Amino acid sequence: MKRYIYYGVQVVILLVAFMACKKLTTDAFQEQPVLKAPLNITVVNDDDQLPVVGVKVIISRKTSPKDDYVQVDTIRTNEKGQINGYMLPYPNYLKIEVDTTYYHKGEQMLEFATENGGNVMLHTTPKYGMAPLSISVNNSTTDLSIPGLELSISSRAPKTTEWLSTGPENADAAGKLMVSLPYPNEVRVAVADTIRYFPDTVVTNLKNVRGEAVALKTELKPLTVPLEVTLLDKDNQNPLANAEIVVLLKLTGEADFKDINLVGSTDNDGKVVLNAPYSGEVMVKTNDDLYYLPDSYITRLAYEKNRKITLSSKLLNPLVPVELSVFNDVYGINNKRAAFGTNVKVSFRKKGQTTFTDFLTSAIAANGKLTMSIPLGDEFKFVVTGDDRFMDKTITFANVGFTLKAIDFALDLRPAKYPEPVLTNLQVGTLALNNNLNVNAPQDVVIDKLGNRYISEGSGNRILRVDRFGNTTVLAGTGTAGSTNGDGAVAQFYGPWGLTIDKEGNLYTVDNTAATGSHKVRKITIDALYKATVSTIAGSGTAGYKDAIGTQAQFSRPSGLCYDEARNCLYVAEWAGHRVRKINLVNNEVTLIAGSTATTPVAGITAGVGDAARFNFPWGVKLSADGNSVYVSSWTGTGISKVQLSDNSVVVLGSAKANTSQPRGLYVSPANQIFISNTAGFYISKMQTELPGNASSFTKLTTSTTRGYIDGAASTARFSGIVGIAYDSYSGIFYIADGDGGASANNKIRTMKSSDIQ
């Protein structure tokens, strides 16, 4: 084709080849009119072959042989799913595609080369249930349509507070616009160009596929002029920043000033420039009466001298009382636990501001609350981040007024960092207790999901709690032997040994001494603020063997116990009864699992089914990882047995095996690794291979077999008489009750952790 360029009288003829990549018209010389042709687009839903109404279509043109494209326009389909006669320059190479915010990809390339233009059919499917929204815009006085008006469209899903904008869009030549949006949703349509037009906003709900229709009414504002407003402190004349200034208008013949949606905020120099109406009277005033002492000024901007105004005010600092309750409901919505000690960052956003201002960062108190007075704002923000137990979380709260705000902040647990123990480079230490508390013959340790460590005292007759921050308290027990139920502060125990915890966060322990009144299984319920209540769920208090319900049943020195969530029951080892019992927690019925039922119990380490099997002073009892069986440790005879729960059959895994010595405490990992506290051997071992018929093998994790108290590497550390063992999958730490051995007992909770992890 030919192009002509005139330089004075000289004529230059340039021949441009129409090559495969085609030089784009808008990139070519512009000395003669650009040629345009019509583009027709149809969008079809492949799910039902119906037209897609109101979907946004993006039109781009190719700008280089390297397949670079630049967006030309976006336009929505009409009520027939079409865009007809959209004029574009040619020749061009076009890409026409469906906006993928709500619809799946639909795209077509088009060589737009002649005056005939082109026709495109795009195929797509919705990502969500979509509904059409028909918008019309009319003049509020004449009722005539307003073509091309810029609109603001946003939506929000049910039970959410954040509006999501589709971006500014324009009505067509008929003052109409079709928009396709997900449902159910609340949709807000507003006049976007509020500098030139009076504001109008319509809110509707898209409930189903039929969609909705809305109508906006507006008209042009009067002509405007720049108005410079300066806000100064009335006492010291310093500029006041971030103050909201509003302009109201009263036209000739009107009685009152009207809001024309003309608002701005002062900068650091206390200034703001607003394009205010030229005609009529304007009232300029502070609009933050809660934050700034009010001031106003009335003038006519038809006079240039009136277009700079100074207002005098004073910054106010109103406060809002807030009580933030921070908790976790991992043990059920009706059994919340206060997330005390968790650090929360608090910030606020004042009216007119776009960013939040940091207020404080504080730890949650023991009552689970953070009580404070926050500077008045439109929104408050609360953030927990970097906590070792709880996932990062942010909530915002829309504030209204000055009244006390009670806000709940529910936190979720992080996934455990070390679900399986890391066993390289193990180091042994001692758990530090505070508040002048020590442990007296600690027997067992159990760890809840929130990092609280509970310790049973065999001679101290108490249950201690060490929270995840190391604070030590007495959860239950007076320290005097007895069998009193009730509030944890007055409750009594007879030598509590084993400990376990159920899915609701309740603890269970046993009364183990030979004294009359002992021989019971006790339950410890814990409320949101970790107040304990003790009750007896099974055992009459008289030594013996009797299967029955609750306190009608009899035990003979129950020792270790564990919880089975799938069956909602406890398994209880009997030290002097040489057996394992089951307590159904629905009705507290006690039944035999395996072991001797003789009047004078018979000890041993033998296989068998039910009462034909034998245990020898059993202590440890732990559920297997698959939940199908229970491991039992026999102290005398150094035995490890396994009870199949489907038929109560017992196999012996090891008896008097190497690297075991009077085993008591057991821990079973999610991968079914079995860890053993060996009381007489003074070491921790692990079952290396599990084989029935006394064929299993064991390895030592700590190697010293000499009684003592030495922290350090697992090869040199020493214990005096280790009993219960537990593991925290969040920290990777084993907790070991080092409390056996009488006068030689260490009376410590020892820790064991790999130095290869943080």
Buried (B, 14 or more C-beta within 10 A) or exposed (E): EEBEEEEEEEEEEEEEEEEEEBBBBBEBEEEEEEEBBBBBBBBBBEEEEEBBBBBBBBBBBBBEEEEEBEEBEEBBBBEEBBBEEBEBBBBBBBBBBBBBBBBEEBBBBBBBBEEEBBEBBBBBBBEEEBBBBBBBBBBEEEEEBBEEBBBBBBBBEEEEEEEBEBEEBBBBEEBBBBBBBBBEBBBBBBBBBBEBBBBBEBEBBBEEEEBBEBBBBBBEBBEBBEBEBBBBBEEEEEBBBBBBBBBBBBEEEEEEBEEBBBBBBBEEEBBBEBBBBBBBBBBBBBBBEEBBBEBBBBBEBEEEEBBEBBBBBBBEEEEBEBEBBBBBBBBEEEBBBBBBBBBBBBBBBBBBBEEBEEBEEBBBEBEBBBEBEBBBBBBBBBBBEEBEBBEEBEBBBEBEEEEEBEBEBBBEBEEBEBEEBEBEEBBBBEBEBEEEBEBBBBBBBBBBBBBBBBBBBBBBBBBBBBBBEEBBBBBBBBEEBBBBBEEBEEBBBBBBBBBBBBEEBBBBBBBBBEBEBBBBBBBBBBEBEBEBBBEBBBBBBBBEBEBBEBBBBBBBBBBBBBBBEEBEBBBBBBBBBBBBBBBBBEEBBBEBBBBBBEEEBBBBBBBBEBBBBBBBBBBBBBBBBEEEBBBBBBBBBBBBBBBBBEEBBBBBBBBEBEBBBBBBBBBBBEEEBBBBBBBBBBBBBBBEEBEBEBEBBBEBBBBBBEBEBEBEBBEEBBBBBBBBBBBBBBBBBBBBBBBBBEEEBBBBBBBBBBEEBE
